[in-house]
């Protein structure tokens, strides 16, 4: 198992961020430059100002901002641990792939080109264009257990399908696949190289507001109150509790934890950011895969620790059992020796007193037989004590 590196201290991190740009140092610790900057701020580590490295590149000699001393003396750990070399290599490869995907993905303009839509998009189009069968409430079309997980109004459906089609095609081109998890109602993007999967959804923002009665609904309410007293079969008019307003603002959400999302902005719609979205999905897949690997390493380390603990515990229990057996054997050997000594003394006394008889000889033989049975060095069995426990007859209390 790979040995874990020790966390770097504050002085070392200070030297690193003043030797190379943050965008170079941060990936070594699995962080973004923004994330590393926040950690430096929390540790009172000054960082180069904007434009510092451009000036260094131009040949100017720049002065470092001194590292301020802290109240605590000695080395101050940062909690940051450098990623293993293989993990760094994987992240770098994913970063290059993401950059290539962003470069290869051209902005999309509506209407989309005349190429045939992907079968998954075609299936979603047929299912979501049905006029009936939709639940009451928000006017969203969605069938995640059957087709791609889109949740949009009719007015945004064409645009959502076109964006999905472009995204599906470009990701498939770069080693991904889309799958419909019918049981859980989830669309998953699968990175074929590693088997890593991410949940995918494209939704429209549809805010709701308390419904304001229309004149027609007010008249229907009055008719109901006036007539329901005479006609109990009348039903209350159908009046919605909320009004929903389609906005056409779409959001792409990928992953659970970690996750990424991309949303229409007033200046830039998703069609013009498909390269950013596709590249971001590639980067996210790498992050999730790295997290899965780390979790697998953690589980394997835990499994090894548990196995080692169980081995030591079992070995200790076996050793204790063997030692207890040894003590029992020694105790039995001593007891057997005492029985034999006692039998010899009784026999000597009886001989001296001339009291040897058949009954005493039988008793002496019985004592010595029990000593042999007790002695672990003598392999004999006792017909009574080694026999199974007597069984109680039925009805015996």
Order of alpha helices (4+ residues) and beta strands (2+ residues): alpha-alpha-alpha-alpha-alpha-alpha-beta-alpha-beta-beta-beta-alpha-beta-beta-alpha-alpha
